[in-house]
Amino acid sequence: MIKAVIVDDELTAIKSLKWEIENFCSDIEVCDSFTSPIEAISAINYIKPDCVFLDIEMPEMDGFQLLEKLQFRDFDLIITTAYDSYALKAFKESAIDYLLKPVDTDDLLKSVSKIQANKSKNALGKELQMALNNFTSKSTPNKIALSLAGKTLFVHPEDIIYCKSDGNYTTIFFKGDKKEMLSKKLKDVESMINNASFYRVHNSYLVNINHISEFIKNDGQHIVLENKVTIPVSRSKKNTLLHLLGN
């Protein structure tokens, strides 16, 4: 049997994938499933599964950050996502399988067949290590391209202090009191920036944690940035943020 773990912040997505596995993949045993990536890290290190079905787009901690924090990585990875982002390219080049939601049964069976072959050859986890190497070298380019009205702006991620959502628009605030508005949702801007230094501290705010100067617990938790801007922190984001800040 192939031991599997599912990590997805959407419970309905977990239930759907479990149903597919139970009905079409008799060789797979789902040992556990998690909506919290932080809980999943400890479990994966303990269970040592043969494969992990991992959602990349999660608010608490994205899938790439989860993979970087794991001690045990000798498993085959199957990415599950509803968003085909730039960040997946490094994984595609390393032959890592990914399933677009809603999961197609035929695609799932192909992925499982590949895991079975790798397990028989004692090759579980080799592709994952290649993918992480590629991702580390390609996910933080010197500059990123931001498409604005009538122009494309090329910027260094470290020059971005924070991003603020306004419905279908996002304002990006830079060093030197500069700002630009994009006609994109915050989740799309987060994918474009694609940098481990950025964390979604609130539904409306994406922050470069290197520019955080204070974390305030009084009068509702919030952070103060180097430019003296105060930003609220969601309760569900607090622990992960403090962990990223080294507390």
C-alpha positions in Angstrom: 0.0 0.0 0.0 1.0 3.6 -0.7 0.8 5.8 2.4 -0.6 9.2 1.6 -1.2 12.5 3.4 -3.5 15.3 2.0 -2.9 19.0 2.9 -5.5 21.5 1.7 -7.0 24.5 3.5 -10.4 23.7 2.0 -12.2 20.8 3.7 -14.4 20.2 0.7 -11.4 19.7 -1.5 -10.0 17.1 0.9 -13.3 15.3 1.0 -13.5 15.3 -2.8 -10.0 14.0 -3.2 -10.5 11.3 -0.6 -13.6 10.1 -2.4 -11.7 9.8 -5.7 -8.9 7.9 -3.9 -11.3 5.5 -2.1 -13.3 4.8 -5.2 -10.5 4.5 -7.9 -7.2 4.0 -6.1 -7.3 0.9 -4.1 -3.5 0.9 -3.6 -3.5 4.2 -1.7 -4.2 4.5 2.1 -4.9 8.1 3.2 -3.2 8.1 6.6 -4.2 11.6 7.5 -5.4 14.9 6.1 -4.9 18.5 7.3 -6.4 22.0 6.7 -3.5 23.5 8.7 -0.1 23.4 7.0 1.7 23.9 10.3 0.0 20.8 11.8 0.8 18.9 8.6 4.6 19.6 8.9 4.8 17.7 12.2 2.6 14.9 10.9 4.5 14.4 7.7 7.8 14.2 9.6 6.3 11.6 11.9 4.2 9.5 9.4 6.9 9.5 6.7 4.3 9.0 3.9 5.1 7.7 0.4 3.3 10.6 -1.2 1.7 13.9 -0.2 -1.1 15.7 -2.0 -0.4 19.3 -1.4 -2.4 22.4 -2.1 0.0 25.3 -3.1 -2.4 28.2 -2.5 -3.1 28.3 1.3 -3.5 31.5 3.4 -1.8 30.3 6.6 1.4 29.2 4.8 1.8 28.3 1.1 2.8 24.9 -0.1 6.3 26.0 -1.0 7.0 27.3 2.5 5.7 24.0 3.9 8.1 22.0 1.8 11.1 24.1 2.8 10.3 23.5 6.5 10.0 19.7 6.3 12.7 17.4 7.6 11.4 14.4 5.9 11.2 14.7 2.1 11.5 11.2 0.8 8.1 11.1 -0.7 6.5 11.8 -4.1 4.7 15.1 -4.3 1.4 15.7 -6.1 0.4 19.3 -6.2 -3.3 20.1 -6.1 -4.2 23.6 -7.2 -6.9 25.7 -8.8 -4.4 28.2 -10.0 -1.7 27.4 -12.7 0.9 30.0 -11.5 4.4 31.0 -12.5 5.7 29.2 -9.4 4.6 25.8 -10.7 7.0 26.0 -13.6 10.0 24.9 -11.6 8.1 21.9 -10.5 6.9 21.0 -14.0 10.5 21.1 -15.2 11.4 18.5 -12.5 8.5 16.2 -13.6 6.5 16.8 -10.4 2.9 15.9 -11.0 0.2 18.4 -10.3 -3.6 18.1 -10.4 -5.9 21.0 -11.3 -9.1 21.2 -9.2 -11.6 19.7 -9.5 -9.4 16.6 -9.8 -9.8 14.5 -12.9 -9.9 10.7 -12.2 -7.7 9.8 -15.2 -5.1 12.4 -14.2 -5.1 11.0 -10.6 -4.6 7.5 -11.8 -1.6 8.5 -13.9 0.0 10.2 -10.9 -0.6 7.2 -8.7 0.9 4.9 -11.3 4.0 7.0 -11.3 4.3 6.8 -7.5 4.0 3.0 -7.7 6.8 2.9 -10.2 9.0 5.1 -8.1 8.3 3.2 -4.9 9.3 -0.1 -6.6 12.6 1.5 -7.7 13.2 3.0 -4.2 13.2 6.4 -5.9 10.6 8.2 -3.8 11.5 11.9 -3.2 14.2 12.3 -5.9 12.0 14.4 -8.1 10.9 16.5 -5.2 14.5 17.3 -4.3 15.2 18.3 -7.9 12.1 20.5 -7.9 13.1 22.3 -4.6 16.5 23.0 -6.1 14.9 24.5 -9.2 12.4 26.4 -7.2 15.0 27.9 -4.9 17.0 29.1 -7.9 14.1 30.4 -10.0 11.4 31.6 -7.6 13.3 34.7 -6.5 14.3 36.5 -9.8 16.3 39.8 -9.6 13.3 41.7 -10.8 9.6 40.9 -11.3 7.3 42.4 -14.0 4.2 44.2 -12.9 1.7 45.0 -15.6 0.2 48.5 -15.2 -2.1 50.5 -17.4 -0.1 51.2 -20.5 3.3 50.0 -19.1 5.2 47.2 -17.5 7.2 48.0 -14.3 10.2 45.9 -13.5 11.0 46.0 -9.7 13.1 44.3 -7.1 10.9 42.4 -4.6 12.9 43.9 -1.7 11.8 47.4 -2.8 8.2 46.5 -2.1 7.0 47.2 1.4 3.5 46.0 1.3 0.4 45.6 -0.9 -3.1 46.6 -0.1 -6.3 45.1 -1.6 -9.2 47.1 -2.8 -11.5 44.5 -4.4 -10.3 43.8 -7.9 -7.5 46.3 -7.5 -4.2 46.2 -5.5 -2.0 49.1 -4.5 1.7 48.3 -4.2 3.7 50.6 -1.8 7.4 50.9 -2.5 10.4 52.4 -0.7 10.6 56.1 -1.1 6.9 56.7 -0.6 6.1 55.5 -4.2 3.0 53.5 -5.0 1.3 51.9 -8.0 -2.2 50.5 -8.5 -2.7 47.3 -10.4 -6.0 46.0 -11.8 -5.5 42.6 -10.2 -6.7 40.9 -7.0 -4.3 40.6 -4.1 -4.0 36.8 -4.6 -2.8 37.3 -8.2 -0.3 40.0 -7.1 1.0 37.6 -4.4 1.5 34.9 -7.1 3.3 37.4 -9.3 5.7 38.5 -6.5 6.2 34.8 -5.5 8.8 35.5 -2.8 9.1 33.8 0.6 9.7 37.2 2.3 6.1 38.1 1.7 3.2 37.0 3.9 -0.5 37.6 3.8 -1.0 39.0 7.3 -4.7 39.9 6.6 -7.2 39.3 3.8 -6.4 42.9 2.6 -2.7 43.1 3.1 0.4 41.3 1.8 3.6 42.4 3.7 7.3 42.1 3.1 8.3 40.8 6.5 11.8 42.3 6.2 10.1 45.7 6.5 8.3 45.0 9.8 9.7 46.9 12.8 7.1 46.2 15.5 4.3 43.7 16.5 1.8 45.4 18.7 -0.7 43.3 20.8 -2.5 46.1 22.5 -5.8 47.5 21.1 -6.1 44.7 18.6 -3.0 43.0 17.1 -1.2 44.8 14.3 2.2 45.5 12.9 4.2 48.7 12.3 6.3 48.9 9.2 9.6 50.8 8.8 7.7 53.6 7.0 5.5 53.9 10.2 2.4 52.5 8.5 0.2 50.4 10.8 -1.4 47.2 9.4 -3.9 44.9 11.1 -3.0 41.2 11.6 -5.7 38.5 11.5 -6.0 36.2 14.5 -5.5 33.2 12.3 -2.2 34.7 10.9 -0.6 35.7 14.2 1.2 32.5 15.1 2.6 31.9 11.6 3.7 35.6 11.3 5.5 35.4 14.7 7.2 32.1 13.6 8.4 33.8 10.4 9.7 36.7 12.4 11.7 34.2 14.5 9.6 34.4 17.7 
